[in-house]
Amino acid sequence: MNTSLALTRPEVGTSREQLFRDLIGLSVQLESILFHEVVPMMRSAGHPLTGRVSSLRSEIKLRALLIGGAQ
């Protein structure tokens, strides 16, 4: 799985819609990393914040879906 994030500076004059699409794309990548890598490692280590991180992951996914751009 490719976990690299495309962190580039927005071009001057970038539309608000494009910024939202970029933000949604980044949130989808973060959600995937949390789901596939971070939460399982935390769970196996018995980390006390596993439930909170899992909940935040779900919120990220839900918000991206509500905005209408989740993949």
N, CA, C and O atoms as a Tripos MOL2 file, in Angstrom:
@<TRIPOS>MOLECULE
protein
  284   283    71     0     0
PROTEIN
NO_CHARGES

@<TRIPOS>ATOM
      1 N           0.8470   -1.1800    0.0000 N.3       1 MET1
      2 CA          0.0000    0.0000    0.0000 C.3       1 MET1
      3 C           0.8900    1.2400    0.0000 C.2       1 MET1
      4 O           1.8700    1.3120    0.7410 O.2       1 MET1
      5 N           0.5480    2.1910   -0.8190 N.am      2 ASN2
      6 CA          1.2830    3.4470   -0.8900 C.3       2 ASN2
      7 C           0.7200    4.3960    0.1580 C.2       2 ASN2
      8 O          -0.4380    4.8070    0.0870 O.2       2 ASN2
      9 N           1.5550    4.7360    1.1270 N.am      3 THR3
     10 CA          1.0780    5.5990    2.2120 C.3       3 THR3
     11 C           1.6440    7.0010    2.1260 C.2       3 THR3
     12 O           1.5050    7.7870    3.0630 O.2       3 THR3
     13 N           2.2880    7.3250    1.0020 N.am      4 SER4
     14 CA          2.8450    8.6710    0.8820 C.3       4 SER4
     15 C           1.7400    9.6800    0.6340 C.2       4 SER4
     16 O           0.7830    9.4100   -0.0920 O.2       4 SER4
     17 N           1.8840   10.8320    1.2390 N.am      5 LEU5
     18 CA          0.9110   11.9040    1.0700 C.3       5 LEU5
     19 C           1.4830   12.9470    0.1250 C.2       5 LEU5
     20 O           2.6530   13.3170    0.2270 O.2       5 LEU5
     21 N           0.6630   13.4100   -0.7790 N.am      6 ALA6
     22 CA          1.0920   14.4580   -1.7050 C.3       6 ALA6
     23 C           0.9070   15.8010   -1.0200 C.2       6 ALA6
     24 O          -0.1710   16.3920   -1.0840 O.2       6 ALA6
     25 N           1.9420   16.2770   -0.3750 N.am      7 LEU7
     26 CA          1.8560   17.5350    0.3560 C.3       7 LEU7
     27 C           2.5090   18.6350   -0.4730 C.2       7 LEU7
     28 O           3.6970   18.9210   -0.3270 O.2       7 LEU7
     29 N           1.7330   19.2260   -1.3170 N.am      8 THR8
     30 CA          2.2490   20.3050   -2.1490 C.3       8 THR8
     31 C           1.5270   21.5860   -1.7930 C.2       8 THR8
     32 O           0.3950   21.5660   -1.3100 O.2       8 THR8
     33 N           2.1830   22.6800   -2.0340 N.am      9 ARG9
     34 CA          1.5920   23.9900   -1.7580 C.3       9 ARG9
     35 C           0.5650   24.2990   -2.8440 C.2       9 ARG9
     36 O           0.8660   24.1340   -4.0260 O.2       9 ARG9
     37 N          -0.6290   24.7410   -2.4820 N.am     10 PRO10
     38 CA         -1.6380   25.0720   -3.4940 C.3      10 PRO10
     39 C          -1.1690   26.2210   -4.3780 C.2      10 PRO10
     40 O          -0.5130   27.1540   -3.9150 O.2      10 PRO10
     41 N          -1.5110   26.1350   -5.6400 N.am     11 GLU11
     42 CA         -1.1880   27.2030   -6.5790 C.3      11 GLU11
     43 C          -2.0050   28.4440   -6.2300 C.2      11 GLU11
     44 O          -3.1200   28.3430   -5.7190 O.2      11 GLU11
     45 N          -1.4450   29.5990   -6.5090 N.am     12 VAL12
     46 CA         -2.1860   30.8460   -6.3210 C.3      12 VAL12
     47 C          -3.3760   30.8100   -7.2680 C.2      12 VAL12
     48 O          -3.2200   30.4890   -8.4470 O.2      12 VAL12
     49 N          -4.5420   31.1300   -6.7770 N.am     13 GLY13
     50 CA         -5.7400   31.1120   -7.6010 C.3      13 GLY13
     51 C          -6.4240   29.7590   -7.6490 C.2      13 GLY13
     52 O          -7.3680   29.5720   -8.4170 O.2      13 GLY13
     53 N          -5.9590   28.7990   -6.8340 N.am     14 THR14
     54 CA         -6.6060   27.4960   -6.7920 C.3      14 THR14
     55 C          -8.0300   27.6770   -6.3030 C.2      14 THR14
     56 O          -8.2810   28.3860   -5.3280 O.2      14 THR14
     57 N          -8.9520   27.0330   -6.9850 N.am     15 SER15
     58 CA        -10.3560   27.2050   -6.6310 C.3      15 SER15
     59 C         -10.6710   26.5580   -5.2870 C.2      15 SER15
     60 O         -10.0030   25.6210   -4.8490 O.2      15 SER15
     61 N         -11.6860   27.0770   -4.6650 N.am     16 ARG16
     62 CA        -12.1550   26.5260   -3.3920 C.3      16 ARG16
     63 C         -12.5640   25.0670   -3.5620 C.2      16 ARG16
     64 O         -12.3120   24.2370   -2.6880 O.2      16 ARG16
     65 N         -13.1970   24.7620   -4.6920 N.am     17 GLU17
     66 CA        -13.6240   23.3920   -4.9630 C.3      17 GLU17
     67 C         -12.4170   22.4550   -5.0570 C.2      17 GLU17
     68 O         -12.4510   21.3360   -4.5440 O.2      17 GLU17
     69 N         -11.3540   22.9200   -5.7140 N.am     18 GLN18
     70 CA        -10.1510   22.0890   -5.8280 C.3      18 GLN18
     71 C          -9.5110   21.8770   -4.4640 C.2      18 GLN18
     72 O          -9.0370   20.7810   -4.1660 O.2      18 GLN18
     73 N          -9.4930   22.9010   -3.6430 N.am     19 LEU19
     74 CA         -8.9500   22.7540   -2.2940 C.3      19 LEU19
     75 C          -9.7540   21.7370   -1.4910 C.2      19 LEU19
     76 O          -9.1770   20.9450   -0.7460 O.2      19 LEU19
     77 N         -11.0850   21.7470   -1.6350 N.am     20 PHE20
     78 CA        -11.9170   20.7500   -0.9590 C.3      20 PHE20
     79 C         -11.6110   19.3530   -1.4730 C.2      20 PHE20
     80 O         -11.5100   18.4130   -0.6860 O.2      20 PHE20
     81 N         -11.4630   19.2050   -2.7970 N.am     21 ARG21
     82 CA        -11.1360   17.8880   -3.3590 C.3      21 ARG21
     83 C          -9.7940   17.4020   -2.8260 C.2      21 ARG21
     84 O          -9.6460   16.2300   -2.4810 O.2      21 ARG21
     85 N          -8.8190   18.3030   -2.7600 N.am     22 ASP22
     86 CA         -7.5090   17.9340   -2.2240 C.3      22 ASP22
     87 C          -7.6120   17.5170   -0.7630 C.2      22 ASP22
     88 O          -7.0200   16.5180   -0.3550 O.2      22 ASP22
     89 N          -8.3620   18.2810    0.0210 N.am     23 LEU23
     90 CA         -8.5370   17.9680    1.4320 C.3      23 LEU23
     91 C          -9.2300   16.6190    1.6170 C.2      23 LEU23
     92 O          -8.8500   15.8350    2.4860 O.2      23 LEU23
     93 N         -10.2300   16.3570    0.8110 N.am     24 ILE24
     94 CA        -10.9260   15.0740    0.8840 C.3      24 ILE24
     95 C          -9.9730   13.9420    0.5330 C.2      24 ILE24
     96 O          -9.9590   12.9080    1.2000 O.2      24 ILE24
     97 N          -9.1750   14.1350   -0.5150 N.am     25 GLY25
     98 CA         -8.2040   13.1060   -0.8970 C.3      25 GLY25
     99 C          -7.2220   12.8020    0.2190 C.2      25 GLY25
    100 O          -6.9160   11.6400    0.4840 O.2      25 GLY25
    101 N          -6.7270   13.8460    0.8730 N.am     26 LEU26
    102 CA         -5.8130   13.6530    1.9960 C.3      26 LEU26
    103 C          -6.5040   12.9620    3.1670 C.2      26 LEU26
    104 O          -5.9030   12.1110    3.8240 O.2      26 LEU26
    105 N          -7.7510   13.3150    3.4330 N.am     27 SER27
    106 CA         -8.4660   12.6880    4.5490 C.3      27 SER27
    107 C          -8.7280   11.2140    4.2660 C.2      27 SER27
    108 O          -8.6910   10.3900    5.1800 O.2      27 SER27
    109 N          -8.9940   10.8750    3.0070 N.am     28 VAL28
    110 CA         -9.2030    9.4720    2.6370 C.3      28 VAL28
    111 C          -7.9010    8.6910    2.8270 C.2      28 VAL28
    112 O          -7.9210    7.5630    3.3190 O.2      28 VAL28
    113 N          -6.7720    9.2880    2.4400 N.am     29 GLN29
    114 CA         -5.4830    8.6290    2.6510 C.3      29 GLN29
    115 C          -5.2070    8.4290    4.1370 C.2      29 GLN29
    116 O          -4.7620    7.3570    4.5470 O.2      29 GLN29
    117 N          -5.4670    9.4520    4.9420 N.am     30 LEU30
    118 CA         -5.2460    9.3520    6.3820 C.3      30 LEU30
    119 C          -6.1430    8.2820    6.9920 C.2      30 LEU30
    120 O          -5.6940    7.4890    7.8190 O.2      30 LEU30
    121 N          -7.3890    8.2570    6.5920 N.am     31 GLU31
    122 CA         -8.3310    7.2550    7.0990 C.3      31 GLU31
    123 C          -7.8310    5.8540    6.7790 C.2      31 GLU31
    124 O          -7.9140    4.9600    7.6210 O.2      31 GLU31
    125 N          -7.3190    5.6570    5.5820 N.am     32 SER32
    126 CA         -6.8130    4.3530    5.1670 C.3      32 SER32
    127 C          -5.5900    3.9390    5.9880 C.2      32 SER32
    128 O          -5.4830    2.7880    6.4120 O.2      32 SER32
    129 N          -4.6810    4.8690    6.2070 N.am     33 ILE33
    130 CA         -3.4930    4.5760    7.0160 C.3      33 ILE33
    131 C          -3.8990    4.2120    8.4400 C.2      33 ILE33
    132 O          -3.3760    3.2560    9.0120 O.2      33 ILE33
    133 N          -4.8260    4.9690    9.0090 N.am     34 LEU34
    134 CA         -5.2940    4.6640   10.3620 C.3      34 LEU34
    135 C          -5.9320    3.2860   10.4170 C.2      34 LEU34
    136 O          -5.6660    2.5150   11.3390 O.2      34 LEU34
    137 N          -6.7780    2.9670    9.4320 N.am     35 PHE35
    138 CA         -7.5110    1.7010    9.4230 C.3      35 PHE35
    139 C          -6.5890    0.5060    9.2240 C.2      35 PHE35
    140 O          -6.7130   -0.4970    9.9270 O.2      35 PHE35
    141 N          -5.6640    0.6050    8.2720 N.am     36 HIS36
    142 CA         -4.8440   -0.5480    7.9050 C.3      36 HIS36
    143 C          -3.5670   -0.6930    8.7200 C.2      36 HIS36
    144 O          -3.0260   -1.7940    8.8140 O.2      36 HIS36
    145 N          -3.0750    0.3820    9.3070 N.am     37 GLU37
    146 CA         -1.7860    0.3020    9.9820 C.3      37 GLU37
    147 C          -1.8180    0.7270   11.4480 C.2      37 GLU37
    148 O          -1.3940   -0.0310   12.3200 O.2      37 GLU37
    149 N          -2.3050    1.9080   11.7190 N.am     38 VAL38
    150 CA         -2.1870    2.4640   13.0690 C.3      38 VAL38
    151 C          -3.0920    1.7510   14.0720 C.2      38 VAL38
    152 O          -2.6240    1.3000   15.1180 O.2      38 VAL38
    153 N          -4.3700    1.6470   13.7630 N.am     39 VAL39
    154 CA         -5.3070    1.0320   14.7170 C.3      39 VAL39
    155 C          -4.9410   -0.4270   15.0040 C.2      39 VAL39
    156 O          -4.9500   -0.8190   16.1700 O.2      39 VAL39
    157 N          -4.6150   -1.2580   13.9890 N.am     40 PRO40
    158 CA         -4.2220   -2.6330   14.3190 C.3      40 PRO40
    159 C          -2.9800   -2.7170   15.2180 C.2      40 PRO40
    160 O          -2.9220   -3.5550   16.1180 O.2      40 PRO40
    161 N          -1.9860   -1.8480   14.9720 N.am     41 MET41
    162 CA         -0.7890   -1.8530   15.8320 C.3      41 MET41
    163 C          -1.1390   -1.4320   17.2530 C.2      41 MET41
    164 O          -0.6590   -2.0240   18.2200 O.2      41 MET41
    165 N          -1.9750   -0.4090   17.3750 N.am     42 MET42
    166 CA         -2.3700    0.0510   18.7050 C.3      42 MET42
    167 C          -3.1680   -1.0230   19.4260 C.2      42 MET42
    168 O          -2.9800   -1.2520   20.6210 O.2      42 MET42
    169 N          -4.0620   -1.6840   18.6910 N.am     43 ARG43
    170 CA         -4.8920   -2.7280   19.2910 C.3      43 ARG43
    171 C          -4.0170   -3.8770   19.7950 C.2      43 ARG43
    172 O          -4.2070   -4.3600   20.9110 O.2      43 ARG43
    173 N          -3.0550   -4.3150   18.9680 N.am     44 SER44
    174 CA         -2.2050   -5.4380   19.3750 C.3      44 SER44
    175 C          -1.3140   -5.0770   20.5610 C.2      44 SER44
    176 O          -0.9220   -5.9530   21.3330 O.2      44 SER44
    177 N          -0.9950   -3.8010   20.7070 N.am     45 ALA45
    178 CA         -0.1780   -3.3570   21.8390 C.3      45 ALA45
    179 C          -1.0250   -3.0400   23.0710 C.2      45 ALA45
    180 O          -0.4870   -2.7480   24.1390 O.2      45 ALA45
    181 N          -2.3460   -3.0980   22.9210 N.am     46 GLY46
    182 CA         -3.2260   -2.7920   24.0440 C.3      46 GLY46
    183 C          -3.1930   -1.3280   24.4400 C.2      46 GLY46
    184 O          -3.3750   -0.9910   25.6100 O.2      46 GLY46
    185 N          -2.9630   -0.4670   23.4750 N.am     47 HIS47
    186 CA         -2.8550    0.9720   23.7560 C.3      47 HIS47
    187 C          -4.2070    1.5210   24.2160 C.2      47 HIS47
    188 O          -5.2330    1.1930   23.6200 O.2      47 HIS47
    189 N          -4.2260    2.3440   25.2580 N.am     48 PRO48
    190 CA         -5.4930    2.8460   25.8010 C.3      48 PRO48
    191 C          -6.2490    3.8100   24.8750 C.2      48 PRO48
    192 O          -7.4460    4.0180   25.0720 O.2      48 PRO48
    193 N          -5.6000    4.3930   23.8900 N.am     49 LEU49
    194 CA         -6.2840    5.3290   22.9940 C.3      49 LEU49
    195 C          -6.7720    4.6850   21.6970 C.2      49 LEU49
    196 O          -7.2100    5.3880   20.7860 O.2      49 LEU49
    197 N          -6.7020    3.3690   21.6070 N.am     50 THR50
    198 CA         -7.1180    2.6800   20.3850 C.3      50 THR50
    199 C          -8.5550    3.0160   20.0160 C.2      50 THR50
    200 O          -8.8420    3.3010   18.8540 O.2      50 THR50
    201 N          -9.4440    2.9870   20.9710 N.am     51 GLY51
    202 CA        -10.8550    3.2790   20.7030 C.3      51 GLY51
    203 C         -11.0590    4.6950   20.1950 C.2      51 GLY51
    204 O         -11.8570    4.9170   19.2840 O.2      51 GLY51
    205 N         -10.3560    5.6440   20.7670 N.am     52 ARG52
    206 CA        -10.4890    7.0470   20.3480 C.3      52 ARG52
    207 C          -9.9570    7.2520   18.9350 C.2      52 ARG52
    208 O         -10.5860    7.9460   18.1370 O.2      52 ARG52
    209 N          -8.8150    6.6640   18.6130 N.am     53 VAL53
    210 CA         -8.2520    6.7860   17.2670 C.3      53 VAL53
    211 C          -9.1790    6.1270   16.2540 C.2      53 VAL53
    212 O          -9.3820    6.6530   15.1600 O.2      53 VAL53
    213 N          -9.7390    4.9840   16.6130 N.am     54 SER54
    214 CA        -10.6850    4.3020   15.7290 C.3      54 SER54
    215 C         -11.9290    5.1580   15.5010 C.2      54 SER54
    216 O         -12.4440    5.2250   14.3850 O.2      54 SER54
    217 N         -12.4070    5.8030   16.5480 N.am     55 SER55
    218 CA        -13.5660    6.6870   16.4350 C.3      55 SER55
    219 C         -13.2610    7.8900   15.5440 C.2      55 SER55
    220 O         -14.0850    8.2700   14.7120 O.2      55 SER55
    221 N         -12.0970    8.4820   15.7120 N.am     56 LEU56
    222 CA        -11.6970    9.6150   14.8630 C.3      56 LEU56
    223 C         -11.5850    9.1880   13.4030 C.2      56 LEU56
    224 O         -11.9530    9.9420   12.5020 O.2      56 LEU56
    225 N         -11.0780    7.9820   13.1690 N.am     57 ARG57
    226 CA        -10.9850    7.4480   11.8120 C.3      57 ARG57
    227 C         -12.3620    7.3640   11.1790 C.2      57 ARG57
    228 O         -12.5400    7.7250   10.0160 O.2      57 ARG57
    229 N         -13.3310    6.8890   11.9410 N.am     58 SER58
    230 CA        -14.7050    6.7950   11.4420 C.3      58 SER58
    231 C         -15.2830    8.1720   11.1430 C.2      58 SER58
    232 O         -15.9910    8.3450   10.1510 O.2      58 SER58
    233 N         -14.9910    9.1450   11.9840 N.am     59 GLU59
    234 CA        -15.4720   10.5130   11.7620 C.3      59 GLU59
    235 C         -14.8720   11.1200   10.4950 C.2      59 GLU59
    236 O         -15.5650   11.7970    9.7370 O.2      59 GLU59
    237 N         -13.5850   10.8750   10.2720 N.am     60 ILE60
    238 CA        -12.9370   11.3720    9.0520 C.3      60 ILE60
    239 C         -13.6370   10.8020    7.8280 C.2      60 ILE60
    240 O         -13.9420   11.5300    6.8830 O.2      60 ILE60
    241 N         -13.8900    9.5040    7.8480 N.am     61 LYS61
    242 CA        -14.5450    8.8530    6.7080 C.3      61 LYS61
    243 C         -15.9510    9.4070    6.5090 C.2      61 LYS61
    244 O         -16.3470    9.6940    5.3790 O.2      61 LYS61
    245 N         -16.7000    9.5580    7.5780 N.am     62 LEU62
    246 CA        -18.0630   10.0730    7.4900 C.3      62 LEU62
    247 C         -18.0830   11.4900    6.9320 C.2      62 LEU62
    248 O         -18.8910   11.7970    6.0560 O.2      62 LEU62
    249 N         -17.2060   12.3530    7.4280 N.am     63 ARG63
    250 CA        -17.1820   13.7410    6.9470 C.3      63 ARG63
    251 C         -16.8280   13.8080    5.4680 C.2      63 ARG63
    252 O         -17.4070   14.6030    4.7280 O.2      63 ARG63
    253 N         -15.8860   12.9860    5.0320 N.am     64 ALA64
    254 CA        -15.5220   12.9640    3.6140 C.3      64 ALA64
    255 C         -16.7060   12.5000    2.7710 C.2      64 ALA64
    256 O         -16.9500   13.0370    1.6900 O.2      64 ALA64
    257 N         -17.4360   11.5090    3.2610 N.am     65 LEU65
    258 CA        -18.6270   11.0420    2.5430 C.3      65 LEU65
    259 C         -19.6920   12.1260    2.4790 C.2      65 LEU65
    260 O         -20.3310   12.3080    1.4440 O.2      65 LEU65
    261 N         -19.8870   12.8510    3.5840 N.am     66 LEU66
    262 CA        -20.8920   13.9100    3.6150 C.3      66 LEU66
    263 C         -20.5570   15.0480    2.6590 C.2      66 LEU66
    264 O         -21.4470   15.6300    2.0380 O.2      66 LEU66
    265 N         -19.2690   15.3610    2.5450 N.am     67 ILE67
    266 CA        -18.8640   16.4070    1.6110 C.3      67 ILE67
    267 C         -19.0650   15.9350    0.1780 C.2      67 ILE67
    268 O         -19.2740   16.7420   -0.7280 O.2      67 ILE67
    269 N         -19.0020   14.6290   -0.0180 N.am     68 GLY68
    270 CA        -19.3170   14.0860   -1.3360 C.3      68 GLY68
    271 C         -18.1370   13.7390   -2.2050 C.2      68 GLY68
    272 O         -18.2610   13.6980   -3.4290 O.2      68 GLY68
    273 N         -17.0110   13.4910   -1.6100 N.am     69 GLY69
    274 CA        -15.8710   13.1970   -2.4530 C.3      69 GLY69
    275 C         -15.0650   11.9880   -2.0350 C.2      69 GLY69
    276 O         -13.9720   11.7710   -2.5580 O.2      69 GLY69
    277 N         -15.5700   11.1970   -1.1080 N.am     70 ALA70
    278 CA        -14.8050   10.0360   -0.6710 C.3      70 ALA70
    279 C         -14.7350    9.0120   -1.7860 C.2      70 ALA70
    280 O         -15.6770    8.8300   -2.5570 O.2      70 ALA70
    281 N         -13.6010    8.3550   -1.8450 N.am     71 GLN71
    282 CA        -13.3900    7.3500   -2.8870 C.3      71 GLN71
    283 C         -13.7050    5.9820   -2.3550 C.2      71 GLN71
    284 O         -13.5890    4.9950   -3.0820 O.2      71 GLN71
@<TRIPOS>BOND
     1     1     2 1
     2     2     3 1
     3     3     4 2
     4     3     5 am
     5     5     6 1
     6     6     7 1
     7     7     8 2
     8     7     9 am
     9     9    10 1
    10    10    11 1
    11    11    12 2
    12    11    13 am
    13    13    14 1
    14    14    15 1
    15    15    16 2
    16    15    17 am
    17    17    18 1
    18    18    19 1
    19    19    20 2
    20    19    21 am
    21    21    22 1
    22    22    23 1
    23    23    24 2
    24    23    25 am
    25    25    26 1
    26    26    27 1
    27    27    28 2
    28    27    29 am
    29    29    30 1
    30    30    31 1
    31    31    32 2
    32    31    33 am
    33    33    34 1
    34    34    35 1
    35    35    36 2
    36    35    37 am
    37    37    38 1
    38    38    39 1
    39    39    40 2
    40    39    41 am
    41    41    42 1
    42    42    43 1
    43    43    44 2
    44    43    45 am
    45    45    46 1
    46    46    47 1
    47    47    48 2
    48    47    49 am
    49    49    50 1
    50    50    51 1
    51    51    52 2
    52    51    53 am
    53    53    54 1
    54    54    55 1
    55    55    56 2
    56    55    57 am
    57    57    58 1
    58    58    59 1
    59    59    60 2
    60    59    61 am
    61    61    62 1
    62    62    63 1
    63    63    64 2
    64    63    65 am
    65    65    66 1
    66    66    67 1
    67    67    68 2
    68    67    69 am
    69    69    70 1
    70    70    71 1
    71    71    72 2
    72    71    73 am
    73    73    74 1
    74    74    75 1
    75    75    76 2
    76    75    77 am
    77    77    78 1
    78    78    79 1
    79    79    80 2
    80    79    81 am
    81    81    82 1
    82    82    83 1
    83    83    84 2
    84    83    85 am
    85    85    86 1
    86    86    87 1
    87    87    88 2
    88    87    89 am
    89    89    90 1
    90    90    91 1
    91    91    92 2
    92    91    93 am
    93    93    94 1
    94    94    95 1
    95    95    96 2
    96    95    97 am
    97    97    98 1
    98    98    99 1
    99    99   100 2
   100    99   101 am
   101   101   102 1
   102   102   103 1
   103   103   104 2
   104   103   105 am
   105   105   106 1
   106   106   107 1
   107   107   108 2
   108   107   109 am
   109   109   110 1
   110   110   111 1
   111   111   112 2
   112   111   113 am
   113   113   114 1
   114   114   115 1
   115   115   116 2
   116   115   117 am
   117   117   118 1
   118   118   119 1
   119   119   120 2
   120   119   121 am
   121   121   122 1
   122   122   123 1
   123   123   124 2
   124   123   125 am
   125   125   126 1
   126   126   127 1
   127   127   128 2
   128   127   129 am
   129   129   130 1
   130   130   131 1
   131   131   132 2
   132   131   133 am
   133   133   134 1
   134   134   135 1
   135   135   136 2
   136   135   137 am
   137   137   138 1
   138   138   139 1
   139   139   140 2
   140   139   141 am
   141   141   142 1
   142   142   143 1
   143   143   144 2
   144   143   145 am
   145   145   146 1
   146   146   147 1
   147   147   148 2
   148   147   149 am
   149   149   150 1
   150   150   151 1
   151   151   152 2
   152   151   153 am
   153   153   154 1
   154   154   155 1
   155   155   156 2
   156   155   157 am
   157   157   158 1
   158   158   159 1
   159   159   160 2
   160   159   161 am
   161   161   162 1
   162   162   163 1
   163   163   164 2
   164   163   165 am
   165   165   166 1
   166   166   167 1
   167   167   168 2
   168   167   169 am
   169   169   170 1
   170   170   171 1
   171   171   172 2
   172   171   173 am
   173   173   174 1
   174   174   175 1
   175   175   176 2
   176   175   177 am
   177   177   178 1
   178   178   179 1
   179   179   180 2
   180   179   181 am
   181   181   182 1
   182   182   183 1
   183   183   184 2
   184   183   185 am
   185   185   186 1
   186   186   187 1
   187   187   188 2
   188   187   189 am
   189   189   190 1
   190   190   191 1
   191   191   192 2
   192   191   193 am
   193   193   194 1
   194   194   195 1
   195   195   196 2
   196   195   197 am
   197   197   198 1
   198   198   199 1
   199   199   200 2
   200   199   201 am
   201   201   202 1
   202   202   203 1
   203   203   204 2
   204   203   205 am
   205   205   206 1
   206   206   207 1
   207   207   208 2
   208   207   209 am
   209   209   210 1
   210   210   211 1
   211   211   212 2
   212   211   213 am
   213   213   214 1
   214   214   215 1
   215   215   216 2
   216   215   217 am
   217   217   218 1
   218   218   219 1
   219   219   220 2
   220   219   221 am
   221   221   222 1
   222   222   223 1
   223   223   224 2
   224   223   225 am
   225   225   226 1
   226   226   227 1
   227   227   228 2
   228   227   229 am
   229   229   230 1
   230   230   231 1
   231   231   232 2
   232   231   233 am
   233   233   234 1
   234   234   235 1
   235   235   236 2
   236   235   237 am
   237   237   238 1
   238   238   239 1
   239   239   240 2
   240   239   241 am
   241   241   242 1
   242   242   243 1
   243   243   244 2
   244   243   245 am
   245   245   246 1
   246   246   247 1
   247   247   248 2
   248   247   249 am
   249   249   250 1
   250   250   251 1
   251   251   252 2
   252   251   253 am
   253   253   254 1
   254   254   255 1
   255   255   256 2
   256   255   257 am
   257   257   258 1
   258   258   259 1
   259   259   260 2
   260   259   261 am
   261   261   262 1
   262   262   263 1
   263   263   264 2
   264   263   265 am
   265   265   266 1
   266   266   267 1
   267   267   268 2
   268   267   269 am
   269   269   270 1
   270   270   271 1
   271   271   272 2
   272   271   273 am
   273   273   274 1
   274   274   275 1
   275   275   276 2
   276   275   277 am
   277   277   278 1
   278   278   279 1
   279   279   280 2
   280   279   281 am
   281   281   282 1
   282   282   283 1
   283   283   284 2
@<TRIPOS>SUBSTRUCTURE
     1 MET1         2 RESIDUE 1 A MET
     2 ASN2         6 RESIDUE 1 A ASN
     3 THR3        10 RESIDUE 1 A THR
     4 SER4        14 RESIDUE 1 A SER
     5 LEU5        18 RESIDUE 1 A LEU
     6 ALA6        22 RESIDUE 1 A ALA
     7 LEU7        26 RESIDUE 1 A LEU
     8 THR8        30 RESIDUE 1 A THR
     9 ARG9        34 RESIDUE 1 A ARG
    10 PRO10       38 RESIDUE 1 A PRO
    11 GLU11       42 RESIDUE 1 A GLU
    12 VAL12       46 RESIDUE 1 A VAL
    13 GLY13       50 RESIDUE 1 A GLY
    14 THR14       54 RESIDUE 1 A THR
    15 SER15       58 RESIDUE 1 A SER
    16 ARG16       62 RESIDUE 1 A ARG
    17 GLU17       66 RESIDUE 1 A GLU
    18 GLN18       70 RESIDUE 1 A GLN
    19 LEU19       74 RESIDUE 1 A LEU
    20 PHE20       78 RESIDUE 1 A PHE
    21 ARG21       82 RESIDUE 1 A ARG
    22 ASP22       86 RESIDUE 1 A ASP
    23 LEU23       90 RESIDUE 1 A LEU
    24 ILE24       94 RESIDUE 1 A ILE
    25 GLY25       98 RESIDUE 1 A GLY
    26 LEU26      102 RESIDUE 1 A LEU
    27 SER27      106 RESIDUE 1 A SER
    28 VAL28      110 RESIDUE 1 A VAL
    29 GLN29      114 RESIDUE 1 A GLN
    30 LEU30      118 RESIDUE 1 A LEU
    31 GLU31      122 RESIDUE 1 A GLU
    32 SER32      126 RESIDUE 1 A SER
    33 ILE33      130 RESIDUE 1 A ILE
    34 LEU34      134 RESIDUE 1 A LEU
    35 PHE35      138 RESIDUE 1 A PHE
    36 HIS36      142 RESIDUE 1 A HIS
    37 GLU37      146 RESIDUE 1 A GLU
    38 VAL38      150 RESIDUE 1 A VAL
    39 VAL39      154 RESIDUE 1 A VAL
    40 PRO40      158 RESIDUE 1 A PRO
    41 MET41      162 RESIDUE 1 A MET
    42 MET42      166 RESIDUE 1 A MET
    43 ARG43      170 RESIDUE 1 A ARG
    44 SER44      174 RESIDUE 1 A SER
    45 ALA45      178 RESIDUE 1 A ALA
    46 GLY46      182 RESIDUE 1 A GLY
    47 HIS47      186 RESIDUE 1 A HIS
    48 PRO48      190 RESIDUE 1 A PRO
    49 LEU49      194 RESIDUE 1 A LEU
    50 THR50      198 RESIDUE 1 A THR
    51 GLY51      202 RESIDUE 1 A GLY
    52 ARG52      206 RESIDUE 1 A ARG
    53 VAL53      210 RESIDUE 1 A VAL
    54 SER54      214 RESIDUE 1 A SER
    55 SER55      218 RESIDUE 1 A SER
    56 LEU56      222 RESIDUE 1 A LEU
    57 ARG57      226 RESIDUE 1 A ARG
    58 SER58      230 RESIDUE 1 A SER
    59 GLU59      234 RESIDUE 1 A GLU
    60 ILE60      238 RESIDUE 1 A ILE
    61 LYS61      242 RESIDUE 1 A LYS
    62 LEU62      246 RESIDUE 1 A LEU
    63 ARG63      250 RESIDUE 1 A ARG
    64 ALA64      254 RESIDUE 1 A ALA
    65 LEU65      258 RESIDUE 1 A LEU
    66 LEU66      262 RESIDUE 1 A LEU
    67 ILE67      266 RESIDUE 1 A ILE
    68 GLY68      270 RESIDUE 1 A GLY
    69 GLY69      274 RESIDUE 1 A GLY
    70 ALA70      278 RESIDUE 1 A ALA
    71 GLN71      282 RESIDUE 1 A GLN
